[in-house]
Structure formats: C-alpha cells, structure tokens
C-alpha cells in the first residue's frame, strides 16, 4: 500500500528540466557558417550561463550589405527551474546583444539571438543587425 502511494505521489510532481553543466556549442538556423557557444556552470548551488558566450561568423545586414560578425561577451544569467534563461546587454555603447533560450533535459538547448552593432568598413562605420535568429546547441 505504501509503495503504491509513493508511485502515485511521484506522478503528481512535475519533472523539472535540470540544466546540464558544461560547454555548449551549436549552430544558428539558416546560416551555414555561424556557431554559438556558452558555458553552464554551478555557482553557489545555482545553475547559470556564465563566462564567455558568443558566436562566430554570424551573418548580419550592414546598411544593405551582408557581413559576418564574431562576438564574445562576458555574462552571467540565472537559469530558471524550467531551464529558461535570458541575456540582454551591450558590450559597448554601439552594440546590443540578446540571447534567450532553454536548456532541456539531457543537455540540448535552443532559443533565439540578435546582435545589433556598429562595424567599421573601409568607407566608414555602418549599423549592422543580425535580425532575430533561431539557434540550437548541445553540451560537448
């Protein structure tokens, strides 16, 4: 009788998606060259996206031209019990970075990103915007 109660009680408690710690690496949708990377670690018992995060070779539109942009930024973001996280920030007066996503059970992660920045070209600075892009990653 007690064993049956334990099983029934276990079915009533929702399973949370614990974030797998480690280095994550993945791809950006519709961009064969772009990669994304970030680290999930425990700090004071809480899971966080931290240290260097960023992407390589992300296509962005710069005043009508396409440029590939590499970005690294230092961040710390709490991961909710559901696995969701969100980073909003800027690495300079001319750059805005948005990265949000969720880490699923087993170490898969997905979400969206956006980079708006100013890039120097031979003929001067141009405003660049990646647009909102989907990404997916897994723990290495």
C-alpha positions as CSV (number, residue, x, y, z in Angstrom):
1,X,0.0,0.0,0.0
2,X,2.8,2.5,0.9
3,X,4.7,1.7,-2.3
4,X,1.6,2.4,-4.4
5,X,1.1,5.7,-2.6
6,X,4.8,6.7,-3.3
7,X,4.3,6.0,-7.0
8,X,1.1,7.9,-7.2
9,X,2.7,10.9,-5.4
10,X,5.6,10.8,-7.7
11,X,3.3,11.1,-10.7
12,X,1.8,14.3,-9.3
13,X,5.1,16.2,-9.0
14,X,6.1,17.9,-12.3
15,X,9.6,17.0,-13.6
16,X,11.8,20.0,-13.9
17,X,14.4,20.2,-16.6
18,X,17.7,20.5,-14.9
19,X,20.4,22.3,-16.9
20,X,23.3,20.0,-17.7
21,X,26.6,21.8,-16.8
22,X,29.4,22.1,-19.3
23,X,30.4,23.9,-22.5
24,X,27.7,24.2,-25.1
25,X,28.3,24.6,-28.8
26,X,25.8,24.8,-31.7
27,X,24.6,26.3,-34.9
28,X,22.4,29.3,-36.0
29,X,19.5,28.5,-38.3
30,X,19.8,29.5,-41.9
31,X,23.5,30.3,-41.6
32,X,25.9,27.5,-42.6
33,X,29.0,29.3,-41.1
34,X,27.6,30.6,-37.8
35,X,28.3,28.8,-34.5
36,X,27.2,29.7,-31.0
37,X,28.9,28.9,-27.7
38,X,28.4,29.4,-24.0
39,X,29.0,27.7,-20.7
40,X,26.6,26.5,-18.0
41,X,28.1,26.1,-14.5
42,X,27.0,25.9,-10.9
43,X,27.7,28.9,-8.7
44,X,26.6,28.8,-5.1
45,X,24.4,25.8,-5.9
46,X,22.5,27.6,-8.7
47,X,22.9,26.9,-12.4
48,X,23.9,29.8,-14.6
49,X,25.0,30.7,-18.1
50,X,28.4,32.3,-17.5
51,X,31.8,33.2,-18.7
52,X,32.4,33.9,-22.3
53,X,29.4,33.5,-24.6
54,X,29.1,34.5,-28.2
55,X,29.1,33.4,-31.8
56,X,31.4,33.2,-34.8
57,X,30.6,34.1,-38.4
58,X,27.1,35.4,-37.8
59,X,25.6,36.9,-40.9
60,X,24.3,40.5,-40.3
61,X,22.9,43.1,-42.6
62,X,25.0,46.2,-42.5
63,X,23.3,49.1,-44.3
64,X,22.3,46.8,-47.2
65,X,25.5,44.6,-47.2
66,X,26.0,41.2,-45.6
67,X,28.9,40.9,-43.1
68,X,30.0,38.0,-40.9
69,X,30.4,39.1,-37.3
70,X,32.3,37.4,-34.5
71,X,31.2,38.4,-31.0
72,X,32.3,37.4,-27.5
73,X,30.7,38.8,-24.3
74,X,31.1,38.1,-20.6
75,X,27.8,37.2,-19.0
76,X,26.1,35.7,-16.0
77,X,22.4,34.7,-16.3
78,X,20.3,32.7,-14.0
79,X,18.7,29.5,-15.4
80,X,15.2,29.1,-14.1
81,X,13.9,25.7,-12.8
82,X,12.3,25.3,-16.2
83,X,15.7,25.6,-17.9
84,X,14.9,29.0,-19.4
85,X,17.4,31.9,-19.4
86,X,17.7,35.3,-21.0
87,X,20.6,37.7,-21.6
88,X,20.1,41.3,-22.6
89,X,23.0,43.5,-22.7
90,X,25.6,45.6,-24.5
91,X,29.3,45.1,-24.8
92,X,29.9,48.8,-25.8
93,X,27.9,52.0,-26.4
94,X,27.4,50.8,-30.0
95,X,26.4,47.1,-29.5
96,X,23.3,45.3,-28.2
97,X,23.2,41.6,-27.6
98,X,20.1,39.5,-26.9
99,X,20.3,35.8,-26.2
100,X,17.4,33.8,-24.8
101,X,16.8,30.1,-24.7
102,X,16.1,27.0,-22.7
103,X,18.2,24.0,-21.7
104,X,16.4,20.7,-21.9
105,X,16.8,17.5,-20.1
106,X,19.9,15.7,-21.5
107,X,21.9,18.8,-22.4
108,X,20.2,20.1,-25.6
109,X,19.5,23.8,-25.8
110,X,17.7,26.1,-28.2
111,X,16.5,29.7,-28.4
112,X,16.9,32.9,-30.3
113,X,19.6,35.6,-30.6
114,X,20.0,39.1,-32.0
115,X,23.0,41.3,-32.4
116,X,22.9,45.0,-33.3
117,X,26.2,46.7,-33.6
118,X,28.3,49.2,-35.5
119,X,31.0,47.7,-37.7
120,X,33.9,49.6,-39.3
121,X,34.2,49.2,-43.0
122,X,36.9,50.8,-45.3
123,X,34.4,53.6,-46.1
124,X,33.3,54.1,-42.5
125,X,31.1,52.8,-39.8
126,X,27.8,51.0,-40.6
127,X,24.9,49.9,-38.4
128,X,24.6,46.1,-38.5
129,X,21.7,43.9,-37.4
130,X,21.5,40.1,-37.5
131,X,17.8,40.1,-37.0
132,X,16.2,37.6,-34.6
133,X,17.7,34.2,-35.4
134,X,17.0,30.7,-34.0
135,X,19.9,28.6,-32.6
136,X,20.4,25.2,-31.2
137,X,23.3,23.7,-29.2
138,X,24.3,20.7,-27.1
139,X,26.8,20.2,-24.3
140,X,30.1,19.0,-25.6
